[in-house]
């Protein structure tokens, strides 16, 4: 009798190119399919993590809950890319950015529909689930 090993590789559905297809935080993709951007919260010390982590580096606990990234974050830095890693060349040019949500920060990409001249440090943006033309999923920063 052959026993096939089941590999939980749901992260292969994330982003233009997948970097981490096997991880203990695969539920992130299930939530993303429902339009929710989720991070993890340590249930012992309350620290919030985005991207989600399965282990807390603050108190070393592995007891994690999920929380939803909602509301607006403040744009604290961004950069327009004219050169991209392998797999992202077709998306150029695009802006990568960091939103500050207070207790955590979210690194991601500014939606291409926001013109570059409207992008300003301190502006409020939301983090939204996004389906790419090839069916892959990611999230982008949009105007609230
Ligand atoms: Zn902790």
Backbone and ligand atoms as CSV (ligand in chain L), in Angstrom:
chain,resi,resn,atom,element,x,y,z
A,1,UNK,N,N,0.846,-1.194,0.000
A,1,UNK,CA,C,0.000,0.000,0.000
A,1,UNK,C,C,0.886,1.251,0.000
A,2,UNK,N,N,0.665,2.093,-0.972
A,2,UNK,CA,C,1.485,3.305,-1.019
A,2,UNK,C,C,0.816,4.431,-0.234
A,3,UNK,N,N,1.643,5.080,0.525
A,3,UNK,CA,C,1.110,6.196,1.320
A,3,UNK,C,C,1.733,7.489,0.804
A,4,UNK,N,N,0.894,8.302,0.227
A,4,UNK,CA,C,1.375,9.572,-0.322
A,4,UNK,C,C,1.417,10.615,0.783
A,5,UNK,N,N,2.520,11.325,0.828
A,5,UNK,CA,C,2.618,12.371,1.849
A,5,UNK,C,C,1.865,13.606,1.372
A,6,UNK,N,N,0.951,14.062,2.196
A,6,UNK,CA,C,0.202,15.268,1.852
A,6,UNK,C,C,1.043,16.495,2.182
A,7,UNK,N,N,1.243,17.319,1.187
A,7,UNK,CA,C,2.001,18.537,1.423
A,7,UNK,C,C,1.059,19.731,1.384
A,8,UNK,N,N,1.088,20.490,2.456
A,8,UNK,CA,C,0.251,21.679,2.531
A,8,UNK,C,C,1.007,22.830,1.872
A,9,UNK,N,N,0.700,23.060,0.616
A,9,UNK,CA,C,1.473,24.064,-0.127
A,9,UNK,C,C,0.571,25.193,-0.626
A,10,UNK,N,N,-0.415,25.545,0.197
A,10,UNK,CA,C,-1.359,26.570,-0.256
A,10,UNK,C,C,-0.701,27.898,-0.580
A,11,UNK,N,N,0.484,28.167,-0.007
A,11,UNK,CA,C,1.134,29.449,-0.267
A,11,UNK,C,C,1.602,29.593,-1.711
A,12,UNK,N,N,1.575,28.504,-2.479
A,12,UNK,CA,C,1.963,28.642,-3.882
A,12,UNK,C,C,0.977,29.532,-4.632
A,13,UNK,N,N,-0.197,29.771,-4.045
A,13,UNK,CA,C,-1.186,30.627,-4.689
A,13,UNK,C,C,-0.924,32.112,-4.418
A,14,UNK,N,N,0.049,32.425,-3.582
A,14,UNK,CA,C,0.277,33.820,-3.212
A,14,UNK,C,C,1.280,34.520,-4.119
A,15,UNK,N,N,0.891,35.698,-4.601
A,15,UNK,CA,C,1.826,36.569,-5.301
A,15,UNK,C,C,2.160,36.127,-6.713
A,16,UNK,N,N,2.882,36.983,-7.411
A,16,UNK,CA,C,3.271,36.694,-8.785
A,16,UNK,C,C,4.177,35.478,-8.837
A,17,UNK,N,N,5.106,35.419,-7.909
A,17,UNK,CA,C,6.020,34.299,-7.803
A,17,UNK,C,C,6.005,33.880,-6.342
A,18,UNK,N,N,5.923,32.593,-6.102
A,18,UNK,CA,C,5.860,32.148,-4.717
A,18,UNK,C,C,7.249,31.908,-4.162
A,19,UNK,N,N,7.472,32.400,-2.951
A,19,UNK,CA,C,8.750,32.166,-2.295
A,19,UNK,C,C,8.635,31.123,-1.193
A,20,UNK,N,N,7.473,31.073,-0.563
A,20,UNK,CA,C,7.309,30.159,0.559
A,20,UNK,C,C,6.027,29.376,0.359
A,21,UNK,N,N,6.118,28.230,-0.292
A,21,UNK,CA,C,4.895,27.483,-0.583
A,21,UNK,C,C,4.480,26.593,0.576
A,22,UNK,N,N,5.399,26.288,1.470
A,22,UNK,CA,C,5.062,25.430,2.602
A,22,UNK,C,C,5.380,26.157,3.901
A,23,UNK,N,N,4.372,26.369,4.714
A,23,UNK,CA,C,4.556,27.110,5.947
A,23,UNK,C,C,3.447,26.750,6.916
A,24,UNK,N,N,3.645,27.041,8.197
A,24,UNK,CA,C,2.599,26.767,9.180
A,24,UNK,C,C,1.552,27.867,9.235
A,25,UNK,N,N,1.686,28.888,8.389
A,25,UNK,CA,C,0.677,29.944,8.384
A,25,UNK,C,C,-0.114,29.959,7.070
A,26,UNK,N,N,-0.354,28.754,6.526
A,26,UNK,CA,C,-1.087,28.631,5.271
A,26,UNK,C,C,-2.519,29.163,5.323
A,27,UNK,N,N,-3.103,29.233,6.513
A,27,UNK,CA,C,-4.468,29.762,6.585
A,27,UNK,C,C,-4.547,31.174,6.024
A,28,UNK,N,N,-3.392,31.871,5.978
A,28,UNK,CA,C,-3.337,33.206,5.383
A,28,UNK,C,C,-3.984,33.204,3.996
A,29,UNK,N,N,-3.702,32.170,3.210
A,29,UNK,CA,C,-4.237,32.100,1.847
A,29,UNK,C,C,-5.738,31.829,1.845
A,30,UNK,N,N,-6.190,30.979,2.755
A,30,UNK,CA,C,-7.625,30.736,2.874
A,30,UNK,C,C,-8.375,32.022,3.183
A,31,UNK,N,N,-7.799,32.806,4.093
A,31,UNK,CA,C,-8.414,34.102,4.425
A,31,UNK,C,C,-8.353,35.051,3.234
A,32,UNK,N,N,-7.234,35.044,2.538
A,32,UNK,CA,C,-7.067,35.937,1.382
A,32,UNK,C,C,-8.123,35.628,0.316
A,33,UNK,N,N,-8.414,34.338,0.140
A,33,UNK,CA,C,-9.456,33.945,-0.814
A,33,UNK,C,C,-10.810,34.502,-0.407
A,34,UNK,N,N,-10.992,34.744,0.904
A,34,UNK,CA,C,-12.240,35.358,1.388
A,34,UNK,C,C,-12.135,36.879,1.405
A,35,UNK,N,N,-11.026,37.420,0.890
A,35,UNK,CA,C,-10.861,38.870,0.849
A,35,UNK,C,C,-10.316,39.462,2.126
A,36,UNK,N,N,-9.813,38.615,3.027
A,36,UNK,CA,C,-9.305,39.112,4.308
A,36,UNK,C,C,-7.784,39.030,4.368
A,37,UNK,N,N,-7.177,40.129,4.837
A,37,UNK,CA,C,-5.735,40.140,5.039
A,37,UNK,C,C,-5.514,39.897,6.531
A,38,UNK,N,N,-4.832,38.813,6.864
A,38,UNK,CA,C,-4.710,38.431,8.267
A,38,UNK,C,C,-3.256,38.362,8.721
A,39,UNK,N,N,-3.055,38.808,9.959
A,39,UNK,CA,C,-1.776,38.633,10.624
A,39,UNK,C,C,-1.980,37.708,11.808
A,40,UNK,N,N,-0.911,37.455,12.554
A,40,UNK,CA,C,-1.063,36.621,13.743
A,40,UNK,C,C,-0.782,37.435,15.003
A,41,UNK,N,N,-1.446,37.028,16.097
A,41,UNK,CA,C,-1.293,37.677,17.394
A,41,UNK,C,C,-0.894,36.617,18.410
A,42,UNK,N,N,0.170,36.890,19.120
A,42,UNK,CA,C,0.616,35.969,20.160
A,42,UNK,C,C,-0.386,36.016,21.310
A,43,UNK,N,N,-0.896,34.841,21.689
A,43,UNK,CA,C,-1.904,34.840,22.750
A,43,UNK,C,C,-1.280,35.001,24.134
A,44,UNK,N,N,0.047,34.828,24.255
A,44,UNK,CA,C,0.617,35.064,25.592
A,44,UNK,C,C,1.093,36.485,25.809
A,45,UNK,N,N,1.735,37.113,24.805
A,45,UNK,CA,C,2.222,38.478,25.051
A,45,UNK,C,C,1.521,39.534,24.200
A,46,UNK,N,N,0.543,39.096,23.349
A,46,UNK,CA,C,-0.290,40.032,22.575
A,46,UNK,C,C,0.425,40.704,21.416
A,47,UNK,N,N,1.663,40.334,21.164
A,47,UNK,CA,C,2.377,40.971,20.063
A,47,UNK,C,C,1.725,40.605,18.730
A,48,UNK,N,N,1.654,41.592,17.815
A,48,UNK,CA,C,1.031,41.368,16.513
A,48,UNK,C,C,2.101,41.192,15.444
A,49,UNK,N,N,1.840,40.272,14.520
A,49,UNK,CA,C,2.801,40.006,13.452
A,49,UNK,C,C,2.161,40.097,12.081
A,50,UNK,N,N,2.772,40.876,11.234
A,50,UNK,CA,C,2.438,40.848,9.813
A,50,UNK,C,C,3.736,41.048,9.045
A,51,UNK,N,N,4.061,40.156,8.105
A,51,UNK,CA,C,3.347,38.927,7.747
A,51,UNK,C,C,3.210,37.967,8.924
A,52,UNK,N,N,2.192,37.093,8.847
A,52,UNK,CA,C,1.926,36.201,9.970
A,52,UNK,C,C,3.108,35.293,10.287
A,53,UNK,N,N,3.331,35.105,11.585
A,53,UNK,CA,C,4.373,34.193,12.054
A,53,UNK,C,C,3.721,33.101,12.894
A,54,UNK,N,N,4.311,31.926,12.847
A,54,UNK,CA,C,3.776,30.814,13.630
A,54,UNK,C,C,4.361,30.802,15.040
A,55,UNK,N,N,5.480,31.508,15.228
A,55,UNK,CA,C,6.140,31.534,16.532
A,55,UNK,C,C,6.426,32.984,16.912
A,56,UNK,N,N,6.327,33.277,18.197
A,56,UNK,CA,C,6.552,34.635,18.686
A,56,UNK,C,C,8.022,34.801,19.040
A,57,UNK,N,N,8.699,35.755,18.424
A,57,UNK,CA,C,10.114,35.920,18.780
A,57,UNK,C,C,10.288,36.734,20.052
A,58,UNK,N,N,9.203,37.306,20.526
A,58,UNK,CA,C,9.259,38.081,21.763
A,58,UNK,C,C,9.247,37.175,22.994
A,59,UNK,N,N,8.282,36.245,23.056
A,59,UNK,CA,C,8.170,35.394,24.252
A,59,UNK,C,C,8.361,33.917,23.919
A,60,UNK,N,N,8.642,33.593,22.640
A,60,UNK,CA,C,8.920,32.228,22.178
A,60,UNK,C,C,7.719,31.283,22.241
A,61,UNK,N,N,6.530,31.831,22.435
A,61,UNK,CA,C,5.324,31.006,22.416
A,61,UNK,C,C,4.949,30.657,20.979
A,62,UNK,N,N,4.252,29.529,20.798
A,62,UNK,CA,C,3.708,29.201,19.482
A,62,UNK,C,C,2.194,29.239,19.511
A,63,UNK,N,N,1.644,29.834,20.550
A,63,UNK,CA,C,0.188,29.959,20.656
A,63,UNK,C,C,-0.239,31.244,19.966
A,64,UNK,N,N,-0.716,31.092,18.746
A,64,UNK,CA,C,-1.052,32.260,17.933
A,64,UNK,C,C,-2.518,32.248,17.531
A,65,UNK,N,N,-3.086,33.432,17.471
A,65,UNK,CA,C,-4.420,33.691,16.947
A,65,UNK,C,C,-4.279,34.471,15.662
A,66,UNK,N,N,-5.363,34.558,14.912
A,66,UNK,CA,C,-5.352,35.414,13.719
A,66,UNK,C,C,-6.060,36.730,14.033
A,67,UNK,N,N,-5.612,37.800,13.417
A,67,UNK,CA,C,-6.354,39.069,13.488
A,67,UNK,C,C,-6.416,39.637,12.079
A,68,UNK,N,N,-7.439,40.444,11.823
A,68,UNK,CA,C,-7.598,40.997,10.479
A,68,UNK,C,C,-6.958,42.378,10.378
A,69,UNK,N,N,-6.209,42.592,9.304
A,69,UNK,CA,C,-5.658,43.917,8.997
A,69,UNK,C,C,-6.808,44.732,8.422
A,70,UNK,N,N,-7.350,45.659,9.204
A,70,UNK,CA,C,-8.466,46.441,8.693
A,70,UNK,C,C,-8.285,47.915,9.013
A,71,UNK,N,N,-9.076,48.706,8.356
A,71,UNK,CA,C,-8.971,50.145,8.549
A,71,UNK,C,C,-7.820,50.708,7.721
A,72,UNK,N,N,-7.404,51.918,8.090
A,72,UNK,CA,C,-6.363,52.568,7.310
A,72,UNK,C,C,-5.021,52.528,8.030
A,73,UNK,N,N,-3.977,52.455,7.234
A,73,UNK,CA,C,-2.625,52.604,7.739
A,73,UNK,C,C,-2.031,53.852,7.116
A,74,UNK,N,N,-0.989,54.371,7.751
A,74,UNK,CA,C,-0.321,55.569,7.219
A,74,UNK,C,C,0.878,55.172,6.390
A,75,UNK,N,N,0.973,55.765,5.213
A,75,UNK,CA,C,2.117,55.493,4.345
A,75,UNK,C,C,3.369,56.120,4.963
A,76,UNK,N,N,4.330,55.285,5.358
A,76,UNK,CA,C,5.535,55.839,5.981
A,76,UNK,C,C,6.753,55.805,5.064
A,77,UNK,N,N,6.735,54.958,4.055
A,77,UNK,CA,C,7.819,54.986,3.075
A,77,UNK,C,C,7.369,54.259,1.822
A,78,UNK,N,N,7.910,54.650,0.706
A,78,UNK,CA,C,7.616,53.920,-0.530
A,78,UNK,C,C,8.772,54.115,-1.501
A,79,UNK,N,N,8.810,53.263,-2.487
A,79,UNK,CA,C,9.875,53.346,-3.471
A,79,UNK,C,C,9.345,52.876,-4.811
A,80,UNK,N,N,9.633,53.643,-5.852
A,80,UNK,CA,C,9.189,53.240,-7.187
A,80,UNK,C,C,10.254,52.342,-7.798
A,81,UNK,N,N,9.842,51.159,-8.191
A,81,UNK,CA,C,10.802,50.201,-8.748
A,81,UNK,C,C,10.816,50.267,-10.265
A,82,UNK,N,N,12.005,50.389,-10.791
A,82,UNK,CA,C,12.170,50.336,-12.242
A,82,UNK,C,C,12.898,49.067,-12.633
A,83,UNK,N,N,13.328,48.335,-11.631
A,83,UNK,CA,C,13.970,47.053,-11.842
A,83,UNK,C,C,13.302,46.092,-10.861
A,84,UNK,N,N,12.974,44.901,-11.330
A,84,UNK,CA,C,12.248,43.989,-10.449
A,84,UNK,C,C,12.923,42.623,-10.422
A,85,UNK,N,N,12.688,41.886,-9.338
A,85,UNK,CA,C,13.227,40.524,-9.270
A,85,UNK,C,C,12.608,39.634,-10.358
A,86,UNK,N,N,13.229,38.516,-10.597
A,86,UNK,CA,C,12.735,37.550,-11.588
A,86,UNK,C,C,11.279,37.212,-11.296
A,87,UNK,N,N,10.436,37.289,-12.320
A,87,UNK,CA,C,9.032,36.960,-12.151
A,87,UNK,C,C,8.147,38.184,-12.015
A,88,UNK,N,N,8.759,39.332,-11.707
A,88,UNK,CA,C,7.981,40.552,-11.508
A,88,UNK,C,C,8.216,41.576,-12.628
A,89,UNK,N,N,8.988,41.203,-13.645
A,89,UNK,CA,C,9.389,42.176,-14.670
A,89,UNK,C,C,8.188,42.786,-15.391
A,90,UNK,N,N,7.146,41.980,-15.610
A,90,UNK,CA,C,5.994,42.469,-16.369
A,90,UNK,C,C,5.191,43.517,-15.606
A,91,UNK,N,N,5.404,43.606,-14.301
A,91,UNK,CA,C,4.623,44.535,-13.481
A,91,UNK,C,C,5.225,45.935,-13.444
A,92,UNK,N,N,6.430,46.095,-13.912
A,92,UNK,CA,C,7.130,47.382,-13.795
A,92,UNK,C,C,6.446,48.492,-14.580
A,93,UNK,N,N,6.550,49.764,-14.161
A,93,UNK,CA,C,7.086,50.147,-12.850
A,93,UNK,C,C,6.008,50.005,-11.781
A,94,UNK,N,N,6.378,49.713,-10.551
A,94,UNK,CA,C,5.404,49.693,-9.462
A,94,UNK,C,C,6.048,50.211,-8.182
A,95,UNK,N,N,5.206,50.590,-7.234
A,95,UNK,CA,C,5.701,51.165,-5.976
A,95,UNK,C,C,5.518,50.179,-4.836
A,96,UNK,N,N,6.609,49.859,-4.170
A,96,UNK,CA,C,6.515,49.096,-2.934
A,96,UNK,C,C,6.447,50.089,-1.785
A,97,UNK,N,N,5.814,49.700,-0.699
A,97,UNK,CA,C,5.559,50.663,0.361
A,97,UNK,C,C,5.360,49.966,1.695
A,98,UNK,N,N,5.395,50.769,2.763
A,98,UNK,CA,C,5.101,50.270,4.107
A,98,UNK,C,C,4.000,51.131,4.711
A,99,UNK,N,N,2.944,50.469,5.200
A,99,UNK,CA,C,1.887,51.163,5.925
A,99,UNK,C,C,2.056,50.904,7.410
A,100,UNK,N,N,1.939,51.955,8.188
A,100,UNK,CA,C,2.029,51.834,9.642
A,100,UNK,C,C,0.617,51.783,10.218
A,101,UNK,N,N,0.290,50.640,10.849
A,101,UNK,CA,C,-1.027,50.470,11.478
A,101,UNK,C,C,-0.956,50.685,12.993
A,102,UNK,N,N,0.140,51.221,13.470
A,102,UNK,CA,C,0.252,51.443,14.910
A,102,UNK,C,C,0.980,50.297,15.595
A,103,UNK,N,N,0.294,49.178,15.804
A,103,UNK,CA,C,0.911,48.046,16.506
A,103,UNK,C,C,1.685,47.124,15.572
A,104,UNK,N,N,1.556,47.348,14.297
A,104,UNK,CA,C,2.272,46.529,13.313
A,104,UNK,C,C,2.378,47.319,12.024
A,105,UNK,N,N,3.230,46.851,11.140
A,105,UNK,CA,C,3.403,47.498,9.840
A,105,UNK,C,C,3.151,46.475,8.749
A,106,UNK,N,N,2.699,46.941,7.595
A,106,UNK,CA,C,2.441,46.048,6.469
A,106,UNK,C,C,3.283,46.497,5.289
A,107,UNK,N,N,4.083,45.570,4.785
A,107,UNK,CA,C,4.887,45.821,3.592
A,107,UNK,C,C,4.109,45.297,2.390
A,108,UNK,N,N,4.045,46.092,1.335
A,108,UNK,CA,C,3.314,45.629,0.167
A,108,UNK,C,C,3.498,46.566,-1.005
A,109,UNK,N,N,2.529,46.528,-1.873
A,109,UNK,CA,C,2.622,47.262,-3.114
A,109,UNK,C,C,1.442,48.227,-3.235
A,110,UNK,N,N,1.707,49.424,-3.748
A,110,UNK,CA,C,0.620,50.386,-3.964
A,110,UNK,C,C,-0.099,50.023,-5.261
A,111,UNK,N,N,-1.430,49.993,-5.211
A,111,UNK,CA,C,-2.228,49.624,-6.387
A,111,UNK,C,C,-1.841,50.501,-7.576
A,112,UNK,N,N,-1.774,49.869,-8.749
A,112,UNK,CA,C,-1.294,50.593,-9.930
A,112,UNK,C,C,-2.262,51.699,-10.352
A,113,UNK,N,N,-3.534,51.625,-9.895
A,113,UNK,CA,C,-4.483,52.675,-10.297
A,113,UNK,C,C,-4.269,53.994,-9.558
A,114,UNK,N,N,-3.429,54.006,-8.526
A,114,UNK,CA,C,-3.127,55.283,-7.865
A,114,UNK,C,C,-1.957,55.938,-8.605
A,115,UNK,N,N,-2.192,57.106,-9.231
A,115,UNK,CA,C,-1.119,57.763,-9.975
A,115,UNK,C,C,0.016,58.174,-9.040
A,116,UNK,N,N,1.230,58.065,-9.544
A,116,UNK,CA,C,2.392,58.342,-8.705
A,116,UNK,C,C,2.355,59.746,-8.102
A,117,UNK,N,N,1.815,60.720,-8.854
A,117,UNK,CA,C,1.820,62.085,-8.324
A,117,UNK,C,C,0.850,62.251,-7.151
A,118,UNK,N,N,-0.047,61.300,-6.936
A,118,UNK,CA,C,-0.959,61.382,-5.787
A,118,UNK,C,C,-0.396,60.713,-4.535
A,119,UNK,N,N,0.711,59.996,-4.708
A,119,UNK,CA,C,1.282,59.280,-3.565
A,119,UNK,C,C,2.070,60.249,-2.691
A,120,UNK,N,N,1.687,60.311,-1.407
A,120,UNK,CA,C,2.368,61.214,-0.477
A,120,UNK,C,C,2.594,60.504,0.844
A,121,UNK,N,N,3.735,60.757,1.434
A,121,UNK,CA,C,4.002,60.207,2.760
A,121,UNK,C,C,2.939,60.724,3.721
A,122,UNK,N,N,2.456,59.858,4.613
A,122,UNK,CA,C,1.447,60.258,5.582
A,122,UNK,C,C,0.031,60.013,5.109
A,123,UNK,N,N,-0.151,59.753,3.815
A,123,UNK,CA,C,-1.505,59.517,3.321
A,123,UNK,C,C,-2.040,58.208,3.882
A,124,UNK,N,N,-3.373,58.122,3.989
A,124,UNK,CA,C,-3.991,56.924,4.530
A,124,UNK,C,C,-4.370,55.976,3.397
A,125,UNK,N,N,-4.019,54.727,3.584
A,125,UNK,CA,C,-4.327,53.701,2.586
A,125,UNK,C,C,-4.872,52.468,3.297
A,126,UNK,N,N,-5.626,51.660,2.561
A,126,UNK,CA,C,-6.114,50.397,3.112
A,126,UNK,C,C,-5.378,49.252,2.423
A,127,UNK,N,N,-5.414,48.104,3.045
A,127,UNK,CA,C,-4.799,46.903,2.470
A,127,UNK,C,C,-5.919,45.996,1.981
A,128,UNK,N,N,-5.914,45.717,0.686
A,128,UNK,CA,C,-7.022,44.961,0.092
A,128,UNK,C,C,-6.511,43.727,-0.643
A,129,UNK,N,N,-7.289,42.649,-0.552
A,129,UNK,CA,C,-6.970,41.438,-1.306
A,129,UNK,C,C,-7.118,41.729,-2.799
A,130,UNK,N,N,-6.310,41.071,-3.603
A,130,UNK,CA,C,-6.258,41.365,-5.028
A,130,UNK,C,C,-6.009,40.074,-5.796
A,131,UNK,N,N,-6.771,39.876,-6.878
A,131,UNK,CA,C,-6.525,38.703,-7.711
A,131,UNK,C,C,-5.775,39.144,-8.954
A,132,UNK,N,N,-4.672,38.479,-9.242
A,132,UNK,CA,C,-3.841,38.818,-10.384
A,132,UNK,C,C,-4.423,38.182,-11.650
A,133,UNK,N,N,-4.054,38.711,-12.820
A,133,UNK,CA,C,-4.616,38.178,-14.070
A,133,UNK,C,C,-4.420,36.665,-14.228
A,134,UNK,N,N,-3.358,36.117,-13.661
A,134,UNK,CA,C,-3.109,34.680,-13.803
A,134,UNK,C,C,-3.787,33.845,-12.719
A,135,UNK,N,N,-4.655,34.483,-11.920
A,135,UNK,CA,C,-5.379,33.736,-10.901
A,135,UNK,C,C,-4.680,33.670,-9.557
A,136,UNK,N,N,-3.423,34.132,-9.511
A,136,UNK,CA,C,-2.699,34.177,-8.243
A,136,UNK,C,C,-3.299,35.284,-7.369
A,137,UNK,N,N,-3.009,35.213,-6.093
A,137,UNK,CA,C,-3.548,36.202,-5.159
A,137,UNK,C,C,-2.424,37.017,-4.546
A,138,UNK,N,N,-2.712,38.278,-4.254
A,138,UNK,CA,C,-1.817,39.069,-3.422
A,138,UNK,C,C,-2.666,40.122,-2.722
A,139,UNK,N,N,-2.036,41.133,-2.186
A,139,UNK,CA,C,-2.797,42.244,-1.607
A,139,UNK,C,C,-2.114,43.513,-2.050
A,140,UNK,N,N,-2.887,44.574,-2.138
A,140,UNK,CA,C,-2.342,45.868,-2.562
A,140,UNK,C,C,-2.895,46.968,-1.660
A,141,UNK,N,N,-2.198,48.093,-1.672
A,141,UNK,CA,C,-2.658,49.263,-0.910
A,141,UNK,C,C,-3.517,50.140,-1.813
A,142,UNK,N,N,-4.704,50.483,-1.300
A,142,UNK,CA,C,-5.626,51.295,-2.085
A,142,UNK,C,C,-6.083,52.488,-1.266
A,143,UNK,N,N,-6.736,53.430,-1.951
A,143,UNK,CA,C,-7.321,54.568,-1.240
A,143,UNK,C,C,-8.537,54.073,-0.468
A,144,UNK,N,N,-8.742,54.610,0.741
A,144,UNK,CA,C,-9.887,54.160,1.538
A,144,UNK,C,C,-11.220,54.589,0.898
L,1,ZN,ZN,ZN,4.578,36.344,22.483
